[in-house]
């Protein structure tokens, strides 16, 4: 059943934007927090990053498939793909892929811990989000240091 609109309001659309302040006066309120004043919680950022890194991993796998197809093909084609992967853009893409993989795996472990019922306290949610972000940076750096050491 629909509620009758307040007779002091001009039309029913105003009901969505009218509230009472502490003095009891009717005042206009925004429908949602303004984008410039709204602060993203770290848990929301980690959720969005988890989805984005899943997409980035899928796209990054195309680079891996391209390299494998080139390895199975001619030496000239393989040299061309290796040249691209060795360029600044290719290295940047590989760095992003390793970072996305690190984040997605570590956040997946966090989700597995949630499945056991651990870490649902508000402090735990924020804390584990920061741990995953920090561990991602450390793991990405570690993979690249070991990779460069093995390459030399």
N, C-alpha and C positions, 0 to 999 in steps of 0.2 A: 504494500500500500504506500502510495506517495504521500509525503508530508506536505501540508499546506505551507506555502511560502509566508514569511513574515510580512504583514501588511505594510511595514515601514520600508520595505525594499521595493525598488522600482519594478524589477522583474525577477524571475526565479534564477537567472544566471548570476545575479549579484549575490545570491546565497552562498555561492562557492567562495566568494572573496570577502565576506563580512564576518567579523567576530567581535566579541566584547572584550574591551581592555579591562584593566584592574579596577577602573572606576565605574564599570558597567555601561560605558558608552559604546555604541556601535562604531567600529572602525574598519577600514579596508585593510586586508592582509593579502600578501602575495599567495598565489596558489602553491608555489614550491620554493625551495631555497634558491636564491639568485646564484647563477653560475660563478660570479666573481667572489662571492662570500662563502660558498659551500666548500668545505674541506673534505677531500676524499679520505676515508679511513684506510689504514694500511691493508686491512683485510680485503677491502674492495679492490684495491690496487693489485693485490696478489691474485685475486680471482680473475681479474681481467688479464693479467700477465700470463696466467696459466693457460687461458684460452688462446691468447695471442702467440705464445710460444708453441702451442700445439700446431697452429697454422704455419708458423715459421718453420717448424720441423718438417712439415709436409712439403713445403716449397723447397727447403734445403735438400731434401732427399732427391729432388729433381737434378740438382747439381751433382750429387753422387752418382745417380743413374747416368747422366751425361758423361761423366768421367769413365764409368765402367764400360759404356758403349764405345767410347773412344779407345779404351784399352783393348777391346776386342776387335776394333777396326784397324785401319791402316796406321802406320807410324806417324805419317804427316798429320792426320786428324788428331791423334793422341798428343802430338807436340803442340798443336793449336790449342787444345783444351787445357793442357798443362800451362801454356803461356797465359791463358785467361785466368786460371786459378792462381797463378803466381803474380798476377797484376795486383795493384792496390785494391781494386774493386773485388777481385776474387778473394784476397786475404781478408778483406772486411766482411765479405759474405761468410767465409769460413769461421771467423771470429764470432759473428752473430749466431751462426749455427751451433757452435760449441757452447756459447752462453745460453742459448735457448734450450739446448739439450740438458745442460747442467741445471738450469732453473726448473725445467719440466720434471726431471727425475727427482730432484730434492723436494719440490712441492708435492710430487706424487707420493713420496715417503711420508710427508706431513699428512696427506689425506689418508694414507694407510693407518697412521697412528690415530687419526680421528675415528676410523672404522672400529678401532678397539675401544673407543670411548674415552680416550685421553686427549687432553688439550682443549677442552671446550670452554674453560673459564675465560672470561674476557681478557684477562692479563695474558693468559696462555696463547690466545689467538693472535694478539698483537706481537707478543714476544717471538713466537715461532715464525711469524711473517718476516720479522727483521732478521732472524737467524737464517732463514732460507735465502733472503736477499744477499746477506753477507757471505754465506757459504757458496752461493753462486759465483760471486766475484772471485773468491779464493780458488774454487775448483776450476774455473775458466782460466785463471792465471796459471795454475799448476799444470793443467793440460798443455797450455802453450809453451811453458818453460820446458817441460819434458819433451814436447814435440820438437822444439828448436835444438835441445841438447842431443836428441837422437838423430836429427837431420845433419848436424855438423860433424 
